[in-house]
Amino acid sequence: MRALFPGSFDPVTQGHRDVLRRAALLFDEVVVCVMSNSNKTGRFPITERLDRLHAAATGLSNVTIDSHAGGLLADYCRRGGIDVVIRGVRNVRDLDYEMPMAHMNHELAGVETFFIAADPAQAHISSTLVTAMSRQDPGACPE
């Protein structure tokens, strides 16, 4: 089964790496895709995010890295023969945000969404927090 792990990955965090490693154990192929999000302004260039994802996928032979600008996630899934979308969730707020998108992706492309609960030791970390910390003290960045 082919799965997609989409996100802005701005920046890539230990939580992203954890979800990716766990997903790679569960699916035949995992495509990690840096997606454009019109609601977010990118802090790191796409090329840097792709480089960090390639590093995070080291040793995971069933993982490929891609990027996609514009268009719906459902369209990307249809074109790529993606069966499942993987989403990491840290808390109920994440789940509340993800559920409508999961329903829409199922309606539009017939893809299922597979939620992976964050490792409790990393559930408090978000890309926004990592960025804020790195602006204060680059040595304190927990990525």
MODELLER restraints for C-alpha pairs under 7 A, 6 or more apart:
rsr = mdl.restraints
at = mdl.atoms
rsr.add(forms.Gaussian(group=physical.xy_distance, feature=features.Distance(at['CA:1:A'], at['CA:27:A']), mean=5.78, stdev=0.5))
rsr.add(forms.Gaussian(group=physical.xy_distance, feature=features.Distance(at['CA:1:A'], at['CA:28:A']), mean=5.24, stdev=0.5))
rsr.add(forms.Gaussian(group=physical.xy_distance, feature=features.Distance(at['CA:1:A'], at['CA:29:A']), mean=6.58, stdev=0.5))
rsr.add(forms.Gaussian(group=physical.xy_distance, feature=features.Distance(at['CA:1:A'], at['CA:83:A']), mean=6.58, stdev=0.5))
rsr.add(forms.Gaussian(group=physical.xy_distance, feature=features.Distance(at['CA:2:A'], at['CA:27:A']), mean=6.53, stdev=0.5))
rsr.add(forms.Gaussian(group=physical.xy_distance, feature=features.Distance(at['CA:2:A'], at['CA:28:A']), mean=6.03, stdev=0.5))
rsr.add(forms.Gaussian(group=physical.xy_distance, feature=features.Distance(at['CA:2:A'], at['CA:29:A']), mean=4.85, stdev=0.5))
rsr.add(forms.Gaussian(group=physical.xy_distance, feature=features.Distance(at['CA:2:A'], at['CA:30:A']), mean=6.08, stdev=0.5))
rsr.add(forms.Gaussian(group=physical.xy_distance, feature=features.Distance(at['CA:2:A'], at['CA:82:A']), mean=5.28, stdev=0.5))
rsr.add(forms.Gaussian(group=physical.xy_distance, feature=features.Distance(at['CA:2:A'], at['CA:83:A']), mean=5.66, stdev=0.5))
rsr.add(forms.Gaussian(group=physical.xy_distance, feature=features.Distance(at['CA:2:A'], at['CA:84:A']), mean=6.69, stdev=0.5))
rsr.add(forms.Gaussian(group=physical.xy_distance, feature=features.Distance(at['CA:3:A'], at['CA:27:A']), mean=6.62, stdev=0.5))
rsr.add(forms.Gaussian(group=physical.xy_distance, feature=features.Distance(at['CA:3:A'], at['CA:29:A']), mean=6.14, stdev=0.5))
rsr.add(forms.Gaussian(group=physical.xy_distance, feature=features.Distance(at['CA:3:A'], at['CA:30:A']), mean=4.83, stdev=0.5))
rsr.add(forms.Gaussian(group=physical.xy_distance, feature=features.Distance(at['CA:3:A'], at['CA:31:A']), mean=6.20, stdev=0.5))
rsr.add(forms.Gaussian(group=physical.xy_distance, feature=features.Distance(at['CA:3:A'], at['CA:82:A']), mean=5.64, stdev=0.5))
rsr.add(forms.Gaussian(group=physical.xy_distance, feature=features.Distance(at['CA:3:A'], at['CA:83:A']), mean=5.90, stdev=0.5))
rsr.add(forms.Gaussian(group=physical.xy_distance, feature=features.Distance(at['CA:3:A'], at['CA:84:A']), mean=4.62, stdev=0.5))
rsr.add(forms.Gaussian(group=physical.xy_distance, feature=features.Distance(at['CA:3:A'], at['CA:85:A']), mean=5.67, stdev=0.5))
rsr.add(forms.Gaussian(group=physical.xy_distance, feature=features.Distance(at['CA:3:A'], at['CA:86:A']), mean=6.71, stdev=0.5))
rsr.add(forms.Gaussian(group=physical.xy_distance, feature=features.Distance(at['CA:4:A'], at['CA:30:A']), mean=5.65, stdev=0.5))
rsr.add(forms.Gaussian(group=physical.xy_distance, feature=features.Distance(at['CA:4:A'], at['CA:31:A']), mean=4.77, stdev=0.5))
rsr.add(forms.Gaussian(group=physical.xy_distance, feature=features.Distance(at['CA:4:A'], at['CA:32:A']), mean=5.92, stdev=0.5))
rsr.add(forms.Gaussian(group=physical.xy_distance, feature=features.Distance(at['CA:4:A'], at['CA:82:A']), mean=6.48, stdev=0.5))
rsr.add(forms.Gaussian(group=physical.xy_distance, feature=features.Distance(at['CA:4:A'], at['CA:84:A']), mean=6.21, stdev=0.5))
rsr.add(forms.Gaussian(group=physical.xy_distance, feature=features.Distance(at['CA:4:A'], at['CA:85:A']), mean=4.81, stdev=0.5))
rsr.add(forms.Gaussian(group=physical.xy_distance, feature=features.Distance(at['CA:4:A'], at['CA:86:A']), mean=5.90, stdev=0.5))
rsr.add(forms.Gaussian(group=physical.xy_distance, feature=features.Distance(at['CA:5:A'], at['CA:30:A']), mean=6.82, stdev=0.5))
rsr.add(forms.Gaussian(group=physical.xy_distance, feature=features.Distance(at['CA:5:A'], at['CA:31:A']), mean=6.03, stdev=0.5))
rsr.add(forms.Gaussian(group=physical.xy_distance, feature=features.Distance(at['CA:5:A'], at['CA:32:A']), mean=4.68, stdev=0.5))
rsr.add(forms.Gaussian(group=physical.xy_distance, feature=features.Distance(at['CA:5:A'], at['CA:33:A']), mean=6.26, stdev=0.5))
rsr.add(forms.Gaussian(group=physical.xy_distance, feature=features.Distance(at['CA:5:A'], at['CA:85:A']), mean=6.00, stdev=0.5))
rsr.add(forms.Gaussian(group=physical.xy_distance, feature=features.Distance(at['CA:5:A'], at['CA:86:A']), mean=4.85, stdev=0.5))
rsr.add(forms.Gaussian(group=physical.xy_distance, feature=features.Distance(at['CA:5:A'], at['CA:87:A']), mean=6.55, stdev=0.5))
rsr.add(forms.Gaussian(group=physical.xy_distance, feature=features.Distance(at['CA:6:A'], at['CA:32:A']), mean=5.77, stdev=0.5))
rsr.add(forms.Gaussian(group=physical.xy_distance, feature=features.Distance(at['CA:6:A'], at['CA:33:A']), mean=4.77, stdev=0.5))
rsr.add(forms.Gaussian(group=physical.xy_distance, feature=features.Distance(at['CA:6:A'], at['CA:34:A']), mean=6.05, stdev=0.5))
rsr.add(forms.Gaussian(group=physical.xy_distance, feature=features.Distance(at['CA:6:A'], at['CA:35:A']), mean=6.28, stdev=0.5))
rsr.add(forms.Gaussian(group=physical.xy_distance, feature=features.Distance(at['CA:7:A'], at['CA:33:A']), mean=6.49, stdev=0.5))
rsr.add(forms.Gaussian(group=physical.xy_distance, feature=features.Distance(at['CA:7:A'], at['CA:34:A']), mean=5.37, stdev=0.5))
rsr.add(forms.Gaussian(group=physical.xy_distance, feature=features.Distance(at['CA:7:A'], at['CA:35:A']), mean=5.51, stdev=0.5))
rsr.add(forms.Gaussian(group=physical.xy_distance, feature=features.Distance(at['CA:8:A'], at['CA:34:A']), mean=5.20, stdev=0.5))
rsr.add(forms.Gaussian(group=physical.xy_distance, feature=features.Distance(at['CA:8:A'], at['CA:35:A']), mean=5.39, stdev=0.5))
rsr.add(forms.Gaussian(group=physical.xy_distance, feature=features.Distance(at['CA:8:A'], at['CA:36:A']), mean=6.52, stdev=0.5))
rsr.add(forms.Gaussian(group=physical.xy_distance, feature=features.Distance(at['CA:8:A'], at['CA:37:A']), mean=6.82, stdev=0.5))
rsr.add(forms.Gaussian(group=physical.xy_distance, feature=features.Distance(at['CA:9:A'], at['CA:34:A']), mean=6.45, stdev=0.5))
rsr.add(forms.Gaussian(group=physical.xy_distance, feature=features.Distance(at['CA:9:A'], at['CA:49:A']), mean=6.45, stdev=0.5))
rsr.add(forms.Gaussian(group=physical.xy_distance, feature=features.Distance(at['CA:10:A'], at['CA:42:A']), mean=6.60, stdev=0.5))
rsr.add(forms.Gaussian(group=physical.xy_distance, feature=features.Distance(at['CA:10:A'], at['CA:43:A']), mean=6.45, stdev=0.5))
rsr.add(forms.Gaussian(group=physical.xy_distance, feature=features.Distance(at['CA:10:A'], at['CA:44:A']), mean=6.10, stdev=0.5))
rsr.add(forms.Gaussian(group=physical.xy_distance, feature=features.Distance(at['CA:10:A'], at['CA:49:A']), mean=6.72, stdev=0.5))
rsr.add(forms.Gaussian(group=physical.xy_distance, feature=features.Distance(at['CA:10:A'], at['CA:127:A']), mean=6.07, stdev=0.5))
rsr.add(forms.Gaussian(group=physical.xy_distance, feature=features.Distance(at['CA:11:A'], at['CA:44:A']), mean=6.81, stdev=0.5))
rsr.add(forms.Gaussian(group=physical.xy_distance, feature=features.Distance(at['CA:11:A'], at['CA:49:A']), mean=6.56, stdev=0.5))
rsr.add(forms.Gaussian(group=physical.xy_distance, feature=features.Distance(at['CA:11:A'], at['CA:127:A']), mean=5.66, stdev=0.5))
rsr.add(forms.Gaussian(group=physical.xy_distance, feature=features.Distance(at['CA:12:A'], at['CA:49:A']), mean=6.75, stdev=0.5))
rsr.add(forms.Gaussian(group=physical.xy_distance, feature=features.Distance(at['CA:12:A'], at['CA:52:A']), mean=6.61, stdev=0.5))
rsr.add(forms.Gaussian(group=physical.xy_distance, feature=features.Distance(at['CA:12:A'], at['CA:53:A']), mean=6.90, stdev=0.5))
rsr.add(forms.Gaussian(group=physical.xy_distance, feature=features.Distance(at['CA:13:A'], at['CA:127:A']), mean=6.58, stdev=0.5))
rsr.add(forms.Gaussian(group=physical.xy_distance, feature=features.Distance(at['CA:13:A'], at['CA:143:A']), mean=4.61, stdev=0.5))
rsr.add(forms.Gaussian(group=physical.xy_distance, feature=features.Distance(at['CA:14:A'], at['CA:143:A']), mean=5.38, stdev=0.5))
rsr.add(forms.Gaussian(group=physical.xy_distance, feature=features.Distance(at['CA:15:A'], at['CA:118:A']), mean=6.75, stdev=0.5))
rsr.add(forms.Gaussian(group=physical.xy_distance, feature=features.Distance(at['CA:15:A'], at['CA:122:A']), mean=5.99, stdev=0.5))
rsr.add(forms.Gaussian(group=physical.xy_distance, feature=features.Distance(at['CA:17:A'], at['CA:56:A']), mean=5.86, stdev=0.5))
rsr.add(forms.Gaussian(group=physical.xy_distance, feature=features.Distance(at['CA:19:A'], at['CA:88:A']), mean=6.26, stdev=0.5))
rsr.add(forms.Gaussian(group=physical.xy_distance, feature=features.Distance(at['CA:19:A'], at['CA:116:A']), mean=6.70, stdev=0.5))
rsr.add(forms.Gaussian(group=physical.xy_distance, feature=features.Distance(at['CA:24:A'], at['CA:30:A']), mean=6.14, stdev=0.5))
rsr.add(forms.Gaussian(group=physical.xy_distance, feature=features.Distance(at['CA:24:A'], at['CA:60:A']), mean=6.95, stdev=0.5))
rsr.add(forms.Gaussian(group=physical.xy_distance, feature=features.Distance(at['CA:24:A'], at['CA:62:A']), mean=6.63, stdev=0.5))
rsr.add(forms.Gaussian(group=physical.xy_distance, feature=features.Distance(at['CA:24:A'], at['CA:63:A']), mean=6.84, stdev=0.5))
rsr.add(forms.Gaussian(group=physical.xy_distance, feature=features.Distance(at['CA:28:A'], at['CA:62:A']), mean=6.55, stdev=0.5))
rsr.add(forms.Gaussian(group=physical.xy_distance, feature=features.Distance(at['CA:29:A'], at['CA:62:A']), mean=4.87, stdev=0.5))
rsr.add(forms.Gaussian(group=physical.xy_distance, feature=features.Distance(at['CA:29:A'], at['CA:63:A']), mean=5.94, stdev=0.5))
rsr.add(forms.Gaussian(group=physical.xy_distance, feature=features.Distance(at['CA:30:A'], at['CA:62:A']), mean=6.24, stdev=0.5))
rsr.add(forms.Gaussian(group=physical.xy_distance, feature=features.Distance(at['CA:30:A'], at['CA:63:A']), mean=4.81, stdev=0.5))
rsr.add(forms.Gaussian(group=physical.xy_distance, feature=features.Distance(at['CA:30:A'], at['CA:64:A']), mean=6.45, stdev=0.5))
rsr.add(forms.Gaussian(group=physical.xy_distance, feature=features.Distance(at['CA:31:A'], at['CA:63:A']), mean=5.78, stdev=0.5))
rsr.add(forms.Gaussian(group=physical.xy_distance, feature=features.Distance(at['CA:31:A'], at['CA:64:A']), mean=4.90, stdev=0.5))
rsr.add(forms.Gaussian(group=physical.xy_distance, feature=features.Distance(at['CA:31:A'], at['CA:65:A']), mean=5.80, stdev=0.5))
rsr.add(forms.Gaussian(group=physical.xy_distance, feature=features.Distance(at['CA:31:A'], at['CA:66:A']), mean=6.98, stdev=0.5))
rsr.add(forms.Gaussian(group=physical.xy_distance, feature=features.Distance(at['CA:32:A'], at['CA:64:A']), mean=6.18, stdev=0.5))
rsr.add(forms.Gaussian(group=physical.xy_distance, feature=features.Distance(at['CA:32:A'], at['CA:65:A']), mean=4.87, stdev=0.5))
rsr.add(forms.Gaussian(group=physical.xy_distance, feature=features.Distance(at['CA:32:A'], at['CA:66:A']), mean=6.13, stdev=0.5))
rsr.add(forms.Gaussian(group=physical.xy_distance, feature=features.Distance(at['CA:33:A'], at['CA:65:A']), mean=5.90, stdev=0.5))
rsr.add(forms.Gaussian(group=physical.xy_distance, feature=features.Distance(at['CA:33:A'], at['CA:66:A']), mean=4.62, stdev=0.5))
rsr.add(forms.Gaussian(group=physical.xy_distance, feature=features.Distance(at['CA:33:A'], at['CA:67:A']), mean=4.86, stdev=0.5))
rsr.add(forms.Gaussian(group=physical.xy_distance, feature=features.Distance(at['CA:33:A'], at['CA:68:A']), mean=6.74, stdev=0.5))
rsr.add(forms.Gaussian(group=physical.xy_distance, feature=features.Distance(at['CA:34:A'], at['CA:66:A']), mean=6.41, stdev=0.5))
rsr.add(forms.Gaussian(group=physical.xy_distance, feature=features.Distance(at['CA:34:A'], at['CA:67:A']), mean=4.48, stdev=0.5))
rsr.add(forms.Gaussian(group=physical.xy_distance, feature=features.Distance(at['CA:34:A'], at['CA:68:A']), mean=6.23, stdev=0.5))
rsr.add(forms.Gaussian(group=physical.xy_distance, feature=features.Distance(at['CA:35:A'], at['CA:67:A']), mean=5.93, stdev=0.5))
rsr.add(forms.Gaussian(group=physical.xy_distance, feature=features.Distance(at['CA:35:A'], at['CA:68:A']), mean=5.06, stdev=0.5))
rsr.add(forms.Gaussian(group=physical.xy_distance, feature=features.Distance(at['CA:35:A'], at['CA:69:A']), mean=6.01, stdev=0.5))
rsr.add(forms.Gaussian(group=physical.xy_distance, feature=features.Distance(at['CA:36:A'], at['CA:68:A']), mean=6.56, stdev=0.5))
rsr.add(forms.Gaussian(group=physical.xy_distance, feature=features.Distance(at['CA:36:A'], at['CA:69:A']), mean=5.01, stdev=0.5))
rsr.add(forms.Gaussian(group=physical.xy_distance, feature=features.Distance(at['CA:36:A'], at['CA:70:A']), mean=6.35, stdev=0.5))
rsr.add(forms.Gaussian(group=physical.xy_distance, feature=features.Distance(at['CA:53:A'], at['CA:65:A']), mean=6.98, stdev=0.5))
rsr.add(forms.Gaussian(group=physical.xy_distance, feature=features.Distance(at['CA:54:A'], at['CA:65:A']), mean=6.66, stdev=0.5))
rsr.add(forms.Gaussian(group=physical.xy_distance, feature=features.Distance(at['CA:57:A'], at['CA:63:A']), mean=6.53, stdev=0.5))
rsr.add(forms.Gaussian(group=physical.xy_distance, feature=features.Distance(at['CA:74:A'], at['CA:105:A']), mean=5.41, stdev=0.5))
rsr.add(forms.Gaussian(group=physical.xy_distance, feature=features.Distance(at['CA:74:A'], at['CA:108:A']), mean=6.13, stdev=0.5))
rsr.add(forms.Gaussian(group=physical.xy_distance, feature=features.Distance(at['CA:74:A'], at['CA:109:A']), mean=5.22, stdev=0.5))
rsr.add(forms.Gaussian(group=physical.xy_distance, feature=features.Distance(at['CA:77:A'], at['CA:109:A']), mean=6.99, stdev=0.5))
rsr.add(forms.Gaussian(group=physical.xy_distance, feature=features.Distance(at['CA:78:A'], at['CA:109:A']), mean=6.11, stdev=0.5))
rsr.add(forms.Gaussian(group=physical.xy_distance, feature=features.Distance(at['CA:83:A'], at['CA:111:A']), mean=5.15, stdev=0.5))
rsr.add(forms.Gaussian(group=physical.xy_distance, feature=features.Distance(at['CA:83:A'], at['CA:112:A']), mean=6.62, stdev=0.5))
rsr.add(forms.Gaussian(group=physical.xy_distance, feature=features.Distance(at['CA:84:A'], at['CA:111:A']), mean=5.27, stdev=0.5))
rsr.add(forms.Gaussian(group=physical.xy_distance, feature=features.Distance(at['CA:84:A'], at['CA:112:A']), mean=4.84, stdev=0.5))
rsr.add(forms.Gaussian(group=physical.xy_distance, feature=features.Distance(at['CA:84:A'], at['CA:113:A']), mean=5.57, stdev=0.5))
rsr.add(forms.Gaussian(group=physical.xy_distance, feature=features.Distance(at['CA:84:A'], at['CA:114:A']), mean=6.63, stdev=0.5))
rsr.add(forms.Gaussian(group=physical.xy_distance, feature=features.Distance(at['CA:85:A'], at['CA:111:A']), mean=6.81, stdev=0.5))
rsr.add(forms.Gaussian(group=physical.xy_distance, feature=features.Distance(at['CA:85:A'], at['CA:112:A']), mean=6.21, stdev=0.5))
rsr.add(forms.Gaussian(group=physical.xy_distance, feature=features.Distance(at['CA:85:A'], at['CA:113:A']), mean=4.64, stdev=0.5))
rsr.add(forms.Gaussian(group=physical.xy_distance, feature=features.Distance(at['CA:85:A'], at['CA:114:A']), mean=6.03, stdev=0.5))
rsr.add(forms.Gaussian(group=physical.xy_distance, feature=features.Distance(at['CA:86:A'], at['CA:113:A']), mean=5.84, stdev=0.5))
rsr.add(forms.Gaussian(group=physical.xy_distance, feature=features.Distance(at['CA:86:A'], at['CA:114:A']), mean=4.88, stdev=0.5))
rsr.add(forms.Gaussian(group=physical.xy_distance, feature=features.Distance(at['CA:86:A'], at['CA:115:A']), mean=5.96, stdev=0.5))
rsr.add(forms.Gaussian(group=physical.xy_distance, feature=features.Distance(at['CA:87:A'], at['CA:114:A']), mean=6.26, stdev=0.5))
rsr.add(forms.Gaussian(group=physical.xy_distance, feature=features.Distance(at['CA:87:A'], at['CA:115:A']), mean=4.95, stdev=0.5))
rsr.add(forms.Gaussian(group=physical.xy_distance, feature=features.Distance(at['CA:87:A'], at['CA:116:A']), mean=6.17, stdev=0.5))
rsr.add(forms.Gaussian(group=physical.xy_distance, feature=features.Distance(at['CA:88:A'], at['CA:115:A']), mean=5.70, stdev=0.5))
rsr.add(forms.Gaussian(group=physical.xy_distance, feature=features.Distance(at['CA:88:A'], at['CA:116:A']), mean=4.76, stdev=0.5))
rsr.add(forms.Gaussian(group=physical.xy_distance, feature=features.Distance(at['CA:88:A'], at['CA:117:A']), mean=5.82, stdev=0.5))
rsr.add(forms.Gaussian(group=physical.xy_distance, feature=features.Distance(at['CA:88:A'], at['CA:118:A']), mean=6.10, stdev=0.5))
rsr.add(forms.Gaussian(group=physical.xy_distance, feature=features.Distance(at['CA:89:A'], at['CA:95:A']), mean=6.16, stdev=0.5))
rsr.add(forms.Gaussian(group=physical.xy_distance, feature=features.Distance(at['CA:89:A'], at['CA:115:A']), mean=6.55, stdev=0.5))
rsr.add(forms.Gaussian(group=physical.xy_distance, feature=features.Distance(at['CA:89:A'], at['CA:116:A']), mean=6.18, stdev=0.5))
rsr.add(forms.Gaussian(group=physical.xy_distance, feature=features.Distance(at['CA:89:A'], at['CA:117:A']), mean=5.11, stdev=0.5))
rsr.add(forms.Gaussian(group=physical.xy_distance, feature=features.Distance(at['CA:89:A'], at['CA:118:A']), mean=5.71, stdev=0.5))
rsr.add(forms.Gaussian(group=physical.xy_distance, feature=features.Distance(at['CA:90:A'], at['CA:117:A']), mean=6.16, stdev=0.5))
rsr.add(forms.Gaussian(group=physical.xy_distance, feature=features.Distance(at['CA:90:A'], at['CA:118:A']), mean=5.02, stdev=0.5))
rsr.add(forms.Gaussian(group=physical.xy_distance, feature=features.Distance(at['CA:90:A'], at['CA:123:A']), mean=4.90, stdev=0.5))
rsr.add(forms.Gaussian(group=physical.xy_distance, feature=features.Distance(at['CA:102:A'], at['CA:113:A']), mean=5.66, stdev=0.5))
rsr.add(forms.Gaussian(group=physical.xy_distance, feature=features.Distance(at['CA:105:A'], at['CA:111:A']), mean=6.07, stdev=0.5))
rsr.add(forms.Gaussian(group=physical.xy_distance, feature=features.Distance(at['CA:106:A'], at['CA:112:A']), mean=5.85, stdev=0.5))
rsr.add(forms.Gaussian(group=physical.xy_distance, feature=features.Distance(at['CA:130:A'], at['CA:141:A']), mean=5.81, stdev=0.5))
rsr.add(forms.Gaussian(group=physical.xy_distance, feature=features.Distance(at['CA:130:A'], at['CA:142:A']), mean=6.50, stdev=0.5))
rsr.add(forms.Gaussian(group=physical.xy_distance, feature=features.Distance(at['CA:130:A'], at['CA:143:A']), mean=6.72, stdev=0.5))
rsr.add(forms.Gaussian(group=physical.xy_distance, feature=features.Distance(at['CA:133:A'], at['CA:140:A']), mean=6.52, stdev=0.5))
rsr.add(forms.Gaussian(group=physical.xy_distance, feature=features.Distance(at['CA:133:A'], at['CA:141:A']), mean=5.69, stdev=0.5))
rsr.add(forms.Gaussian(group=physical.xy_distance, feature=features.Distance(at['CA:134:A'], at['CA:140:A']), mean=6.56, stdev=0.5))
rsr.add(forms.Gaussian(group=physical.xy_distance, feature=features.Distance(at['CA:134:A'], at['CA:141:A']), mean=5.06, stdev=0.5))
